[in-house]
Amino acid sequence: MQKLGDFKLPHFFNYPPYFTLQPVRETSEKQIQLWKELILDYCRIQKIFVIRLEEEFPLFSNSVVERTLSHEAREAFLSALVAEGRAEWLDKGRRNCLILWHRIQEWADIIVNFVKDNGFEDSVMTVEEIRSGIESRGTELQGIDRTILVRALKLLEHKGKLAIFKGTSTDDEGVKFSV
């Protein structure tokens, strides 16, 4: 089985037709499903939150079979993730795509569990501490994309589980947990 770093690639990755958009609907649906799963798994394991269509992305080329996904195919696979709520275009030109390997509600649940597991109920932390503090090391929150984190925090604030307060800069925005 072929690998990309530590990531094991699925068998279809070495099948050249899967690097070309398939015209037959049934085959195309299967192809899109396989690519969606591959993109989500790879991004989760590699902690990748944004895919830029204009830049090289390791999954979109396979030197073994000498194939590269066209821009149209890349956009089609990412658009399929967007349609499922597993990604969002960050710009109108569809050049940058935010990958949601966990949906925002799932990230909110991860934050709540992090707070409970570490005894941070009724505590205050900065947004940056949640992303890169000692307590988050080795957790899924380590290195989380700031946009995703803030959206999950706002969801929790809306549910009354925390309060977000502004600091003098984005580095010292705070969160008061009341989980």
Secondary structure, 3 states (H helix, E strand, C coil): CCEECCEECCHHHHCHHHHCCCCCHHHHHHHHHHHHHHHHHHHHHHCCCEEECCCCCHHHEECCCCEECCHHHHHHHHHHHHHCCCEEECCCCCCEEEECCCCHHHHHHHHHHHHHHCCCCCCEEEHHHHHHCHHHCCCCCCCCCHHHHHHHHHHHHHCCCEEEECCCCHHHCEEEECC
